[in-house]
Amino acid sequence: VKFILGLVKMLLYGVYLLLSITTHTLGLNCNDGKVRGVNLGGWLVLEEWMTPSLFDDFQNQYGGHIKDEWTLAQSVPEWYRKERLARHWDTFYSKDEIRRFSDTGISHVRIPVPYWFWQVDPDEPYPGPNMNENDPMSPLFYLKRMLVWLDELGMAANIDLHTAPGSQNGFDNSGRAGDANWVNWNQVPRTKDHIRKIAETVKSWLDRGYFSRRTIYSFCILNEPGGWDSAIWDACRYDYYPSAYSNIRSIFPEFDIGVNIQQAFRQGWELDSLLTAPDYQNVVVDMHMYQCFGDYWNSIHNDNAGKGKHYDASCGYAQDVKDRYHWTISGEWSLGNAGPWDWNDPSYVEFLRLWFISQIDAFEYTEKGNGWFFWAGKIEGDGYPEWNYLHLIDRGVAPSNLCNRQTFCIFKENSDGSLEFSYNRTLARLP
């Protein structure tokens, strides 16, 4: 009898330990259907401002002209580029950092990936793809490892095709700064194939049981196409977006995994008529809502008047969210502002805290407000702290519990469907 009782106690203790480990591993999930996420920018797609020491390393050895992945691949010997990037992919994010996000209620991550991990043309400087996900020299080894971590933490991923051949916008984050030649150089057909290859890779990993299906939230079919150019906008809405959706659905015919179409620098209403039901299902529009770019926002400083303008713009975005046909996420946003930036001033830190809350109040407003992904999860070193989510957690700007947080915006829907909005002026302490 004593033996049986002892065995039962051991089994119960084992169950207790298992439950304790599982509870800790899963972190905090609000379980309300909203996306609360961060972007893993600067990791698999490089940007100089986010990883300055990495670029310093390349520039000091191979030339100061290296400013993006195209010039990096042109100038750095392939053997050293592969070795140095593998080190970066291995160390830039740790599982403990991902767990820190999860413990505050972050449920999703958006993972920017480049096309050249899957296909390279002979006239491009990138090395040929290494498709062996078990080789630590392959970027797919680290992408798969991240998805396994997310699965273990009960989180989910948005796989974001961040680059297109020829460049879809001319930005360095497209892989090649300069002109947007994606359409001019007839690269749209290649990009359709790239998004299909990405979906095939993820599906093959699912089939091999590396992680569970709930780990894949959606695919963003292309980041920030330069829709100010009518040729690029037309290519997106009439050709690439529907074709990319079909290519993903050919791999994932079920509708549990979503497809994100990006706003392409257009107004939200311009995407209402794209990819609509019943022919298209589980389509989410990805809006990028920065308040730091352009002449207007560069003139708005964070004095009392400027703070009020940021709060008004943030809460007012709920008007746009509620009227959209599709679910909407803010796939990129930040606390970047025109300054002055003084983290030693408690009033500045409190402004950032309330501004953060006001933005997510709007991003999560109504059933159409599907959530958000902050840019970015981290920035190397001490630079750009307003863009570094880990820093914002440390300083109490980002909520320590997103499931039980303060709100700041005040919304009132009228009987005619219009929305009145304001913000808590007592908390704001503005005259």
SELOVO-964809 format. One record per residue (C-alpha): residue number from 1; residue in three letters; x, y, z. Coordinates in steps of 0.2 Angstrom, whole numbers, padded with zeros to 4 digits. Example, Ala and Ser with C-alpha at 12.3 -4.5 7.8 and 13.67 -1.06 7.14 Angstrom:
residues 2
NODE    i   aa      u      v      w
NODE    1  ala   0062  -0022   0039
NODE    2  ser   0068  -0005   0036
***
This chain:
residues 431
NODE    i   aa      u      v      w
NODE    1  val   0000   0000   0000
NODE    2  lys   0014   0012   0005
NODE    3  phe   0022   0008  -0012
NODE    4  ile   0006   0012  -0022
NODE    5  leu   0004   0028  -0012
NODE    6  gly   0021   0033  -0015
NODE    7  leu   0019   0030  -0034
NODE    8  val   0003   0040  -0034
NODE    9  lys   0012   0054  -0025
NODE   10  met   0026   0053  -0038
NODE   11  leu   0014   0053  -0053
NODE   12  leu   0004   0068  -0045
NODE   13  tyr   0020   0078  -0043
NODE   14  gly   0025   0074  -0061
NODE   15  val   0009   0080  -0067
NODE   16  tyr   0011   0096  -0056
NODE   17  leu   0028   0099  -0064
NODE   18  leu   0022   0096  -0081
NODE   19  leu   0007   0108  -0078
NODE   20  ser   0019   0121  -0071
NODE   21  ile   0031   0120  -0085
NODE   22  thr   0017   0121  -0098
NODE   23  thr   0008   0136  -0090
NODE   24  his   0025   0145  -0089
NODE   25  thr   0029   0140  -0107
NODE   26  leu   0013   0146  -0114
NODE   27  gly   0015   0164  -0107
NODE   28  leu   0000   0176  -0108
NODE   29  asn  -0014   0175  -0121
NODE   30  cys  -0029   0186  -0120
NODE   31  asn  -0039   0173  -0130
NODE   32  asp  -0051   0187  -0137
NODE   33  gly  -0047   0184  -0156
NODE   34  lys  -0036   0200  -0157
NODE   35  val  -0019   0200  -0165
NODE   36  arg  -0006   0208  -0153
NODE   37  gly   0011   0206  -0161
NODE   38  val   0029   0213  -0164
NODE   39  asn   0039   0213  -0180
NODE   40  leu   0055   0203  -0181
NODE   41  gly   0063   0217  -0192
NODE   42  gly   0081   0217  -0194
NODE   43  trp   0083   0198  -0192
NODE   44  leu   0081   0189  -0209
NODE   45  val   0079   0205  -0219
NODE   46  leu   0093   0217  -0214
NODE   47  glu   0091   0236  -0212
NODE   48  glu   0106   0246  -0207
NODE   49  trp   0098   0257  -0194
NODE   50  met   0092   0242  -0185
NODE   51  thr   0109   0232  -0184
NODE   52  pro   0122   0246  -0186
NODE   53  ser   0137   0235  -0179
NODE   54  leu   0133   0221  -0192
NODE   55  phe   0134   0234  -0206
NODE   56  asp   0149   0242  -0198
NODE   57  asp   0158   0225  -0199
NODE   58  phe   0154   0224  -0218
NODE   59  gln   0158   0242  -0222
NODE   60  asn   0175   0242  -0212
NODE   61  gln   0181   0227  -0222
NODE   62  tyr   0172   0229  -0239
NODE   63  gly   0167   0247  -0242
NODE   64  gly   0156   0261  -0235
NODE   65  his   0144   0259  -0250
NODE   66  ile   0136   0244  -0242
NODE   67  lys   0119   0250  -0237
NODE   68  asp   0107   0236  -0242
NODE   69  glu   0107   0217  -0245
NODE   70  trp   0110   0220  -0264
NODE   71  thr   0126   0229  -0261
NODE   72  leu   0131   0218  -0247
NODE   73  ala   0129   0203  -0258
NODE   74  gln   0139   0212  -0272
NODE   75  ser   0154   0217  -0261
NODE   76  val   0156   0204  -0247
NODE   77  pro   0164   0187  -0252
NODE   78  glu   0151   0174  -0251
NODE   79  trp   0160   0163  -0238
NODE   80  tyr   0161   0177  -0226
NODE   81  arg   0144   0184  -0229
NODE   82  lys   0137   0166  -0226
NODE   83  glu   0147   0164  -0210
NODE   84  arg   0143   0182  -0203
NODE   85  leu   0124   0181  -0207
NODE   86  ala   0122   0164  -0199
NODE   87  arg   0129   0171  -0183
NODE   88  his   0117   0186  -0184
NODE   89  trp   0102   0174  -0188
NODE   90  asp   0107   0163  -0173
NODE   91  thr   0109   0177  -0160
NODE   92  phe   0099   0192  -0165
NODE   93  tyr   0083   0184  -0156
NODE   94  ser   0084   0172  -0142
NODE   95  lys   0070   0161  -0136
NODE   96  asp   0070   0170  -0119
NODE   97  glu   0066   0187  -0128
NODE   98  ile   0052   0179  -0138
NODE   99  arg   0045   0172  -0121
NODE  100  arg   0047   0190  -0114
NODE  101  phe   0035   0196  -0127
NODE  102  ser   0023   0181  -0124
NODE  103  asp   0023   0185  -0105
NODE  104  thr   0015   0202  -0108
NODE  105  gly   0002   0196  -0119
NODE  106  ile   0010   0197  -0136
NODE  107  ser   0002   0183  -0146
NODE  108  his   0009   0185  -0163
NODE  109  val   0025   0189  -0173
NODE  110  arg   0027   0196  -0190
NODE  111  ile   0042   0188  -0199
NODE  112  pro   0049   0198  -0214
NODE  113  val   0058   0186  -0226
NODE  114  pro   0066   0189  -0243
NODE  115  tyr   0063   0181  -0259
NODE  116  trp   0081   0176  -0262
NODE  117  phe   0080   0163  -0248
NODE  118  trp   0069   0153  -0261
NODE  119  gln   0075   0158  -0278
NODE  120  val   0089   0169  -0287
NODE  121  asp   0091   0173  -0305
NODE  122  pro   0109   0172  -0313
NODE  123  asp   0111   0190  -0314
NODE  124  glu   0108   0193  -0295
NODE  125  pro   0122   0194  -0283
NODE  126  tyr   0113   0184  -0269
NODE  127  pro   0120   0166  -0266
NODE  128  gly   0110   0152  -0272
NODE  129  pro   0096   0146  -0259
NODE  130  asn   0101   0133  -0246
NODE  131  met   0084   0124  -0244
NODE  132  asn   0091   0112  -0230
NODE  133  glu   0081   0117  -0215
NODE  134  asn   0093   0106  -0204
NODE  135  asp   0109   0115  -0210
NODE  136  pro   0114   0129  -0197
NODE  137  met   0121   0139  -0212
NODE  138  ser   0104   0140  -0220
NODE  139  pro   0092   0154  -0215
NODE  140  leu   0078   0141  -0216
NODE  141  phe   0086   0133  -0201
NODE  142  tyr   0083   0148  -0191
NODE  143  leu   0066   0152  -0198
NODE  144  lys   0060   0134  -0194
NODE  145  arg   0068   0136  -0176
NODE  146  met   0058   0152  -0173
NODE  147  leu   0042   0144  -0178
NODE  148  val   0046   0129  -0166
NODE  149  trp   0048   0142  -0152
NODE  150  leu   0032   0150  -0156
NODE  151  asp   0023   0134  -0156
NODE  152  glu   0031   0130  -0139
NODE  153  leu   0025   0147  -0132
NODE  154  gly   0007   0146  -0140
NODE  155  met   0011   0160  -0152
NODE  156  ala   0008   0162  -0170
NODE  157  ala   0017   0169  -0185
NODE  158  asn   0013   0180  -0200
NODE  159  ile   0025   0176  -0214
NODE  160  asp   0029   0192  -0223
NODE  161  leu   0037   0192  -0240
NODE  162  his   0046   0209  -0237
NODE  163  thr   0056   0210  -0253
NODE  164  ala   0053   0208  -0272
NODE  165  pro   0065   0207  -0287
NODE  166  gly   0068   0224  -0294
NODE  167  ser   0062   0232  -0278
NODE  168  gln   0043   0235  -0275
NODE  169  asn   0046   0252  -0267
NODE  170  gly   0064   0257  -0269
NODE  171  phe   0067   0256  -0250
NODE  172  asp   0082   0248  -0243
NODE  173  asn   0070   0236  -0234
NODE  174  ser   0065   0229  -0251
NODE  175  gly   0083   0222  -0252
NODE  176  arg   0088   0235  -0265
NODE  177  ala   0087   0254  -0262
NODE  178  gly   0085   0265  -0278
NODE  179  asp   0071   0264  -0290
NODE  180  ala   0055   0253  -0289
NODE  181  asn   0057   0242  -0304
NODE  182  trp   0047   0227  -0299
NODE  183  val   0034   0231  -0313
NODE  184  asn   0046   0239  -0325
NODE  185  trp   0057   0224  -0326
NODE  186  asn   0042   0212  -0327
NODE  187  gln   0046   0204  -0310
NODE  188  val   0028   0201  -0304
NODE  189  pro   0027   0183  -0311
NODE  190  arg   0043   0179  -0301
NODE  191  thr   0035   0186  -0285
NODE  192  lys   0020   0175  -0288
NODE  193  asp   0031   0160  -0288
NODE  194  his   0041   0166  -0273
NODE  195  ile   0025   0167  -0262
NODE  196  arg   0020   0150  -0268
NODE  197  lys   0037   0143  -0264
NODE  198  ile   0036   0150  -0246
NODE  199  ala   0019   0143  -0243
NODE  200  glu   0026   0126  -0250
NODE  201  thr   0040   0126  -0237
NODE  202  val   0029   0130  -0223
NODE  203  lys   0017   0116  -0228
NODE  204  ser   0031   0104  -0229
NODE  205  trp   0037   0108  -0212
NODE  206  leu   0019   0106  -0205
NODE  207  asp   0018   0089  -0214
NODE  208  arg   0034   0084  -0205
NODE  209  gly   0027   0089  -0188
NODE  210  tyr   0039   0102  -0184
NODE  211  phe   0026   0113  -0177
NODE  212  ser   0007   0114  -0175
NODE  213  arg  -0004   0122  -0188
NODE  214  arg  -0011   0135  -0176
NODE  215  thr   0007   0142  -0177
NODE  216  ile   0004   0149  -0194
NODE  217  tyr  -0008   0164  -0193
NODE  218  ser  -0006   0171  -0211
NODE  219  phe   0005   0175  -0225
NODE  220  cys   0008   0194  -0230
NODE  221  ile   0009   0192  -0249
NODE  222  leu   0021   0208  -0251
NODE  223  asn   0026   0222  -0240
NODE  224  glu   0023   0240  -0245
NODE  225  pro   0022   0240  -0264
NODE  226  gly   0025   0257  -0270
NODE  227  gly   0006   0261  -0274
NODE  228  trp   0010   0279  -0277
NODE  229  asp   0015   0273  -0294
NODE  230  ser  -0001   0269  -0304
NODE  231  ala   0008   0254  -0313
NODE  232  ile   0013   0246  -0297
NODE  233  trp  -0005   0249  -0289
NODE  234  asp  -0013   0242  -0304
NODE  235  ala  -0002   0227  -0304
NODE  236  cys  -0006   0223  -0286
NODE  237  arg  -0025   0225  -0287
NODE  238  tyr  -0028   0217  -0304
NODE  239  asp  -0015   0204  -0305
NODE  240  tyr  -0003   0201  -0291
NODE  241  tyr  -0015   0201  -0276
NODE  242  pro  -0028   0189  -0283
NODE  243  ser  -0014   0178  -0290
NODE  244  ala  -0004   0177  -0274
NODE  245  tyr  -0020   0173  -0265
NODE  246  ser  -0023   0158  -0277
NODE  247  asn  -0006   0152  -0275
NODE  248  ile  -0007   0151  -0256
NODE  249  arg  -0024   0143  -0257
NODE  250  ser  -0017   0130  -0269
NODE  251  ile  -0006   0125  -0254
NODE  252  phe  -0018   0129  -0240
NODE  253  pro  -0035   0127  -0247
NODE  254  glu  -0043   0128  -0230
NODE  255  phe  -0047   0145  -0224
NODE  256  asp  -0040   0144  -0206
NODE  257  ile  -0024   0152  -0212
NODE  258  gly  -0026   0170  -0218
NODE  259  val  -0019   0180  -0232
NODE  260  asn  -0014   0198  -0229
NODE  261  ile  -0014   0211  -0243
NODE  262  gln  -0004   0227  -0239
NODE  263  gln  -0011   0244  -0241
NODE  264  ala   0002   0250  -0254
NODE  265  phe   0002   0268  -0248
NODE  266  arg  -0016   0269  -0253
NODE  267  gln  -0032   0274  -0242
NODE  268  gly  -0040   0260  -0233
NODE  269  trp  -0057   0262  -0243
NODE  270  glu  -0047   0258  -0259
NODE  271  leu  -0045   0240  -0253
NODE  272  asp  -0063   0237  -0249
NODE  273  ser  -0067   0230  -0266
NODE  274  leu  -0052   0219  -0267
NODE  275  leu  -0052   0200  -0264
NODE  276  thr  -0070   0200  -0257
NODE  277  ala  -0081   0185  -0252
NODE  278  pro  -0087   0172  -0257
NODE  279  asp  -0072   0170  -0270
NODE  280  tyr  -0059   0175  -0257
NODE  281  gln  -0060   0170  -0238
NODE  282  asn  -0050   0176  -0223
NODE  283  val  -0042   0191  -0231
NODE  284  val  -0035   0204  -0219
NODE  285  val  -0029   0221  -0225
NODE  286  asp  -0012   0226  -0217
NODE  287  met  -0011   0245  -0214
NODE  288  his   0005   0254  -0209
NODE  289  met   0001   0268  -0198
NODE  290  tyr   0016   0278  -0194
NODE  291  gln   0016   0296  -0186
NODE  292  cys   0033   0301  -0190
NODE  293  phe   0036   0302  -0209
NODE  294  gly   0033   0316  -0221
NODE  295  asp   0033   0335  -0219
NODE  296  tyr   0017   0336  -0208
NODE  297  trp   0023   0323  -0194
NODE  298  asn   0041   0330  -0195
NODE  299  ser   0034   0347  -0189
NODE  300  ile   0024   0340  -0175
NODE  301  his   0034   0340  -0159
NODE  302  asn   0029   0333  -0142
NODE  303  asp   0025   0349  -0134
NODE  304  asn   0007   0350  -0127
NODE  305  ala   0000   0354  -0144
NODE  306  gly   0009   0341  -0153
NODE  307  lys   0004   0328  -0140
NODE  308  gly  -0014   0332  -0143
NODE  309  lys  -0012   0330  -0161
NODE  310  his  -0004   0313  -0159
NODE  311  tyr  -0018   0307  -0147
NODE  312  asp  -0032   0314  -0159
NODE  313  ala  -0024   0305  -0174
NODE  314  ser  -0022   0289  -0165
NODE  315  cys  -0040   0288  -0158
NODE  316  gly  -0047   0295  -0174
NODE  317  tyr  -0041   0280  -0184
NODE  318  ala  -0055   0270  -0176
NODE  319  gln  -0066   0279  -0188
NODE  320  asp  -0057   0271  -0203
NODE  321  val  -0056   0254  -0194
NODE  322  lys  -0074   0252  -0191
NODE  323  asp  -0080   0256  -0209
NODE  324  arg  -0069   0244  -0218
NODE  325  tyr  -0075   0229  -0228
NODE  326  his  -0061   0218  -0222
NODE  327  trp  -0053   0214  -0206
NODE  328  thr  -0039   0226  -0203
NODE  329  ile  -0022   0225  -0194
NODE  330  ser  -0009   0238  -0192
NODE  331  gly   0005   0228  -0198
NODE  332  glu   0018   0241  -0194
NODE  333  trp   0018   0256  -0182
NODE  334  ser   0029   0264  -0169
NODE  335  leu   0032   0278  -0156
NODE  336  gly   0044   0287  -0168
NODE  337  asn   0041   0305  -0167
NODE  338  ala   0049   0322  -0171
NODE  339  gly   0056   0325  -0153
NODE  340  pro   0063   0331  -0142
NODE  341  trp   0067   0314  -0135
NODE  342  asp   0072   0314  -0117
NODE  343  trp   0070   0297  -0108
NODE  344  asn   0075   0305  -0092
NODE  345  asp   0060   0316  -0092
NODE  346  pro   0045   0307  -0084
NODE  347  ser   0033   0318  -0094
NODE  348  tyr   0040   0311  -0110
NODE  349  val   0039   0293  -0105
NODE  350  glu   0021   0296  -0099
NODE  351  phe   0017   0304  -0116
NODE  352  leu   0024   0288  -0125
NODE  353  arg   0014   0277  -0113
NODE  354  leu  -0002   0286  -0117
NODE  355  trp   0001   0287  -0135
NODE  356  phe   0005   0268  -0136
NODE  357  ile  -0012   0265  -0128
NODE  358  ser  -0021   0277  -0139
NODE  359  gln  -0015   0268  -0155
NODE  360  ile  -0019   0250  -0149
NODE  361  asp  -0036   0257  -0143
NODE  362  ala  -0040   0261  -0161
NODE  363  phe  -0031   0246  -0169
NODE  364  glu  -0042   0234  -0159
NODE  365  tyr  -0058   0244  -0161
NODE  366  thr  -0074   0234  -0166
NODE  367  glu  -0074   0217  -0174
NODE  368  lys  -0065   0224  -0189
NODE  369  gly  -0050   0230  -0179
NODE  370  asn  -0041   0214  -0179
NODE  371  gly  -0025   0220  -0170
NODE  372  trp  -0007   0226  -0173
NODE  373  phe   0011   0222  -0175
NODE  374  phe   0023   0234  -0168
NODE  375  trp   0039   0239  -0177
NODE  376  ala   0050   0232  -0170
NODE  377  gly   0053   0218  -0157
NODE  378  lys   0070   0225  -0154
NODE  379  ile   0084   0237  -0161
NODE  380  glu   0102   0233  -0158
NODE  381  gly   0110   0244  -0145
NODE  382  asp   0103   0260  -0138
NODE  383  gly   0098   0268  -0154
NODE  384  tyr   0080   0272  -0158
NODE  385  pro   0072   0267  -0142
NODE  386  glu   0055   0272  -0147
NODE  387  trp   0055   0258  -0160
NODE  388  asn   0061   0244  -0148
NODE  389  tyr   0047   0234  -0140
NODE  390  leu   0059   0226  -0127
NODE  391  his   0065   0243  -0121
NODE  392  leu   0047   0249  -0120
NODE  393  ile   0042   0235  -0109
NODE  394  asp   0057   0239  -0098
NODE  395  arg   0052   0257  -0096
NODE  396  gly   0034   0253  -0093
NODE  397  val   0028   0261  -0109
NODE  398  ala   0021   0245  -0117
NODE  399  pro   0009   0237  -0105
NODE  400  ser   0015   0223  -0094
NODE  401  asn  -0002   0214  -0096
NODE  402  leu  -0010   0218  -0113
NODE  403  cys  -0025   0207  -0107
NODE  404  asn  -0029   0219  -0093
NODE  405  arg  -0023   0236  -0097
NODE  406  gln  -0028   0254  -0096
NODE  407  thr  -0038   0262  -0110
NODE  408  phe  -0036   0280  -0116
NODE  409  cys  -0047   0284  -0131
NODE  410  ile  -0066   0287  -0128
NODE  411  phe  -0077   0281  -0142
NODE  412  lys  -0096   0284  -0144
NODE  413  glu  -0106   0277  -0158
NODE  414  asn  -0121   0287  -0163
NODE  415  ser  -0137   0280  -0170
NODE  416  asp  -0133   0285  -0187
NODE  417  gly  -0117   0275  -0187
NODE  418  ser  -0105   0289  -0185
NODE  419  leu  -0092   0289  -0172
NODE  420  glu  -0087   0302  -0159
NODE  421  phe  -0070   0300  -0152
NODE  422  ser  -0059   0309  -0139
NODE  423  tyr  -0047   0304  -0126
NODE  424  asn  -0045   0305  -0107
NODE  425  arg  -0039   0323  -0104
NODE  426  thr  -0037   0319  -0085
NODE  427  leu  -0024   0306  -0089
NODE  428  ala  -0016   0317  -0103
NODE  429  arg  -0014   0332  -0091
NODE  430  leu  -0015   0344  -0106
NODE  431  pro  -0022   0362  -0104
***
